Amino acid sequence: MKYINIMKNRRLAFVVFCIVLSSCTADFEDANRPGHETSLEELGRDDYAVSSFITELQNFAFPEQENAYQNTEDLIGNYLSRYMTYSKASFSVKNYSCFNAPDDWKIVPWRDIFAPATSSFNSVVYLTKKEGPMYALALILRAQLLLRFTDTYGPLPIGIEADANAYSSQEAVYDYLFKAIDEAIGIISPLLASKPDLVLKADADHVYQGRMGLWIKFANSLKLRMAIRMRNVKPQQAKEIAEAAYKAGVIESNEENCVIEYIPNGQYKTSVEWGDSRACADLESYMNGFKDARINRYFKPTVEPGSRTVIGCRAGSNVTNKDMAMRKYSAANVNETSKGVWMTAAEMTFCRAEGAMIGWSMGDSPKNLYEKAIRLSFEQWGVSDKVDEYLNNSHHKPSSYTDAAGGFGGNHEPMSEITVGWKDGAPEKEKMERLIVQKWIALFPDGQEGWNEIRRTGYPKVFPIMQATSGYNLSVPNRIPFDPREMTGNNKENYQKAVGMLGGKDDYAAKMWWQKN
């Protein structure tokens, strides 16, 4: 993409300028030798330029800045996962939920996230010469970002083709990400062998405060997440990758969760301060039906008293009055200093439970892992005292949805009769629905992953869209169309090839490579 290259050149020019003027960056070559040749004292030195680009990459890989958060996590992830929905009247006219988002929405993730993140990563490559732990950390962060983008759009231009602006297929992107993550692990692991508690660039790391051992666990966890995603299209490769990742060490306790400290929290801005988003009826229906104690940790009570404490709005509703919607439906229960949640022990344990269901070696039985995952989620949200009652409940089902009085949606019967309590003798389809419904609930507030589960498995079953869906017969989009500038700009030929990889249409119906169920 031309605009990516322009930003890259500008950023690199700035880096060169910093190198010339700053004595602290005069010894980059020595400070970034391969890990086994570099002393821990050297690795811990404060290289301001590298650290600043690492911080930038984190902010792109885990977007918490309010505008980036709204345009990627709310309008796409949170709304399509059916965790949140819009309360802003202008959003209800055209949006991703109704398959008709405006072009200016589609441009923002590419312009404000993908392009500058590519520039930041290339700057780290330039400064480190592809050596050392900071380069490895950049590889992990870029893998996190590229995974989210490829699971949103499909093919991506990641610079591995002969033409740097050419798109690679989603399968090729996944293969590249596995190699990149393994490369990063190969750089950091030898350092941890001699110093397991190694901490580097703590001030630049808003996630794990420089604890390299936790970054390795996150890297292995990314591999497990990807293996589960692709298990229906490449079962043997997925099994091998998942078992190796688990054996090497994934996130298993809430103390290891991937959370970012970013003030103000993105969801606080969009839901609480701006009032642009409210709880979605689908998540509310499942959680209220299950008598789930986490619901009051996820959402605030409605401002206007209603038939229940937490009330969600139907996705795709024709909201005509924001002030009314803000009062009638529940906001996210976050504050300005809440940490952004991006990967948890609960998610990884649900992944292991699913793997165990299909015969992978995941360290325990499906039942034990399923129940452990739920326990971890309840612990994460501070309601551990309620978990035994929840796990033993085999009669509560998702509830019917009754709209708030004078609301903008409509009533609906429940979409499922699934229960919580595990049943070893249940049909495989029932067990899978039970597992994925609970995983989906526990993934909140990571809407991207919630949306991935709906597309990958068909679970949870969600309410129909309230408005017309532009001719699509889907509950949620399979993907988001590419940046519309690509079809008319200098990269038109590569764009057309990418559309060919999708099966001929750059629309909401084209399936992800891994969508086979």
Disulfide bonds with the S-S distance in Angstrom:
none
